[in-house]
């Protein structure tokens, strides 16, 4: 835009924001827009943002999200589980645009800055939508995705390198016919081996999760967005042209036990976020049991308190419902939009209230309402 006519175009302002990390994630920053830690974003990969967030960040001129009361509560839970993990995974659930992906991203970023081992997947849909290479595994009905698995390992290494180096393997690990690591090596050595030898990526990830889940030295966060993809029918086909269910992909079969309660962490949290943006990857049975909370009219305060409409015992994981944002949160967002020139008009209580009501308190719909002219 350097050659753009200055009468019509202006550079995106970049307001000074507090960076969200382990030290700044506190109650005094609730209802404040905060910048996501650049080191974490570099670690997960350039442009590897969930959902629509990549486009939002370009518009803002920097990766920034609202630090909500919901965020604080979620991080308080994560801190509690860092001492002793729960027996069941948790999944953020809510309507499209409720902010599930944003909350998962914030949690992963804070966990990384807290020194946790963070295994974060920003879009599990890319594991099942046939956009990436796959191959049949010999002597098995499973299929491998070494490229995807190597990318995940690289992200873990960049985001959690120091944490990985603190955890010894505790036993000899044999990988393939000629590769092995003795008990004195660390998880960092294990991951590096997977990066150097992509053909071993799946075995390395499986051993990483086995060791990381049982050790008590460092907390672990296993965070997967579009987590419903783990149970879907994929767009991949086997050699007989039959549709592949997700559990026949080795990468997904490695993750599934943690979300089905068959494998747990000693310290840390298994956390996912459901997605309804592409129902091809939302199994009908799971959709029915999740029953995402309706966008209840904001005027009915009593109804707004009751957002869980399904018995959690029907699911192998616990559900964390996400409803609407508050008028105060909308006010904070609108002011940030004004500072970044997303909104030119001065922000008034009437304008913020109008946007809040028109969108029924849905953050994505509020944003869509103020950017509809773009």
N, C-alpha and C positions, 0 to 999 in steps of 0.2 A: 504493500500500500504506500510505499515511499514516493511513488510518482502520482498518487491520486490527487485530485483537485482538492485543496484544503478548504474550499468553500462548501464542499459536500461531504468530505470524509475527514475524520479526526482519529488519531491514534487512540486505542483503548486505554483508558486510565488504569493504573495499577495501584490501587490503594494499599497502604501498608497494613498487613494483617498479622496477627499472632499465629505462629506455626503450631499446629496441633501435634503434640507428642505426649510422652508419659508425664512430663512436668506441668504442662499447660492444660491437660485434660482434668478440669476441676469445675466446681459449681459456679465459681465467679465468672466463667466464660459462657454459661448457658445463655441462649438467645444471641450469641455472637457468631458472625461468619468467620471461620478460621481457615488458614491455608494448610493443605495437606503436605506433609513432609516430603520434600523433593527427593531425598535419599531413598525413601520407600518407593516412590513412583518410578525412580530410575531402576530400582531393583526388580520391580514386576514387569518392566519393559515399556519402552516409549509407546504411548498411545494405547496401552492395555487397560482401558477404563471400561467399567461395566455399563451396559445400557446406553443411555444418551449422555452420560456425564462427559465424555470426551468433547462433544459439541458445546456443551455448557461451558466447560473450562476455556475453550477457545474464545467464546464470547466474553467471558469474564477477564480474559487476559492472564489468568492464573488458576490453578486448581484449588478451589475453595468451596467449603460446605458449611452449612449451619450446624453449630454445636447445640443440640437440643437437650431438653430434660430427658428425653428418651435415650439420647446418646449417653448421658451421664449414668443413667440406670443400667444400660447395657454394659458399660465399662466397669461399673461397680460389680456386676455379676462376673465379668471376666476376671477381675482382681480376686474375687472370692474363689473362683474355680482354679486360679493359678496355684492355690495351695493344695486343693484336692478336687479332682475332676468329678463331675456328675456322672452317673451311670448311663445317662441317655444324652444323645445329641439334641441340639435346639435348632429350630428353623424359623427365621423371620417370615411372617406371612401377612399379606394385605393386598389391597387392590393395586393395579398398575399405577405407578406414580406416587405410591405412598412413601417411598424413600428407603426401601429395603436394601438395594444395592449400595446406596450412599452410607447407610449405617454399617454394613459389612465392611466396606472400604475403610471407614474411620476406625473400626475396631481392629482391623488387620494392621493399619498404620501405627496405632498406639501400641499394639502388642509388639510390633517390631522394635519400636523405640524403647520398650520396656525390657528388651533382652530376651524375648520369647523366641522359640523356634516357630516361624510362621510359614505355613504351607497354604498359600492363597491362590485360588483359581477365580479369575474375574468373570469367566463365562464358560460354564460346563457345556453349554449348547454347542460350542465349537468342537467338543469331543464327540458329538453324535450327529452333526449335520452334514457329514461326508465332505467337508471342506478341507480336510487334512488327510495325509497318506495313512494307510493301514495295510496290514498284511496278515495272512493266516499264520498261526503259530504251529510249528511242526509237532506231530504226535498229540494234537489237542484240538478241541473245537473252538478255542479262543482265538482272538485277533489282537495283534500288537499295534501300538502307535508310538514307535520310538522317538519320532521327531517331537510330538507333543509332550511326551514324558521327559525328554531332555530339556525342553523349554521350561517345564515346571521345576525340574531340578536346578536349572540355572537361576531361576527366580528365588528359590529357597536359599541357594548359596549366596546370592547378592544381598538378600534382605536379612538373612540370619547367620552370616558367616561366623561371627564371633560366638554366637550361641551354640552353633554346631561344634565348634572347636572345643567347647567345654565338656562335651559328652563323650566319654570313651565307649568303644563298642562293647567292651566287657566279655567278648568271646570272639573266637576266630570266625570270620565270615568268608565262605567260598563262593566265588562268582564265576560261573562258567567253568571250563576245564583247566585253565591255567592261571586265573586271577583269584587272589585271596588277600585278605587283610587280617593281621593278627589282632589280638584282644586289646593291645595298647593303642591302636589307632583310634581316631575319633570319627564322629559323624561327618565332620568336614572332609576328612580323607575319603570316606565312603562316597559322598556326593561328588567330589572331584573325580573319582574314578568313573562314575557314571557319565560325567561331562566329557571325559577323555575318550570313553568307549561307549558311544550311543547304543550299541547292540546290547549293552548290559543295563540300560536305563531302567527298564521295568524291574529287574532284580534289585537294583540299587534302591529304587523307590520303596519297594516292598520291605527290604531290610531296614531302610531308614525309618519307616513307620513302625516296624516291629520294635526296634531299639528305642526310638523316641517315645513310644506310647508306654513303655514299661519303666523307663528311668524316672527318677525323682529330682534330678539336679536342676533341670531347666523346664519351665512350663512350655506347653505346646498349644498353638492355635491352628486347627485345621479348619479353614474357612472356604466354602465353595458356593459361588453364586450360580443361579439357575440350577439349584440342587435337584429339582424335579427331573432333570435330564438323566439322573442316575437310574431311573426306573422306566424310562420310555422305550419305545421301539425306535431304533435309529434310522437314518437314511442310508446306512451301509447295507451291503448285501454279501452273503456268503458265496461259496463257489457254485452252489446250486441255484443262485439267484433268489434265495430266501432272505427276508428281512432279518437283520440282526437285532436282537434285543440288547439293550445297553450292557447287561451283565456278561455278555460274551466279549466285550472289549476289556482287555486286561487292565488298562488304566482305571476304568470304572469299577471293575471287580475288586480292585485294591482298596478303593474308597468306601464301597458299599457297607462293609461290616461295621464301620464307625458310625454310620447313620442308621443302621438297623439294630444297634445295641449288641451286636455280636463281638465287637472289639471296642475297648475303652482306653482312655488315657489315664495315667496315674496322676498327672498334674496338667491342667489346661482345659481346653474347651473345644468341642466339635460343633461348629456353627455354620449353618447354611442360610440361604435366602431363596425363597420360591419365586418363580417368574411366570407371569401369564401373558408375556408379550408375544410368544409364539406357541400356540396351543398344540402344535404338532408334537411338542416335546413335553407336554403336560399330560401324563396318563389320565384317562377319564376317571378311573377309580380313585386315584390320588386327588384329583381336582374336586371330586365329590366329597371326599373325606376332609380335605382342607377347608372347603367351603369358605373362601376368602370373605372377610367381614364386609358387609354392605356399607356404602357411603351414607351413613345415617345423617339426616338433616341436623345441621348444627344447632338449630333452635331447641331441639329436644335434648337437653343436657343429661337427663336420666338414661335415655336410650344409648347415648354416646358412651356410657360407662361399660356397657355390656357388649363386647365385640367378639366374644368367643361363642360360636354357634355349633360346635361339634365336640363330642367327647374325646379328649386327648388320648384316651386308652386305645382308640382305634388305630393309632399311628405308632410306628416304632421310635418316634422322636417327639420331644416336647415342642410345642408351638408357641412362638412369641408373636402375638398379634400387633399389627401396626394400623392405627386408625388415621385420623386427621391431624393436621398441625393446628396450633392455636392461633388466635388473632394476634397475639404478641409475637409469635414466631413469624407470622406473615409480615408484620410491621418491620421486623429485623431484615427479612429477605428483601422487601421492597426498598429499604434504604440502601442495601448493598447493590441492588439492581440500578439504583439511581447513581451511586458512586462510580459504577462501571459503565455508565451511559447506556445501559440496557433500557432504562426509562429516562426520558428527558424531562418529564413533568415533575415538579416538586411533589414530594410524598406527603400526603395528608392522611389523617385517620380515616376520613371518608373514602379516599381512594383505596387504602389498604383493606378497609372493611368490605368495600364493594368487590374487590378481587377475591377476598377470602370467601365471601358468601357465594359468588358466582362459580367458584371452583369446588364448593362444598369442602373446603379445607384440604384439598389434595394438592401437594406441592408441585407435582408435574403439571397439573392443569393450571395452577397459578402462573407458573413460568410460561406455559403455552399462551396464556391469556395476554401476558405483557409483551410477548415476542411474536404475536400473530402477524405483525406487519413485516417481519423479516423475510 
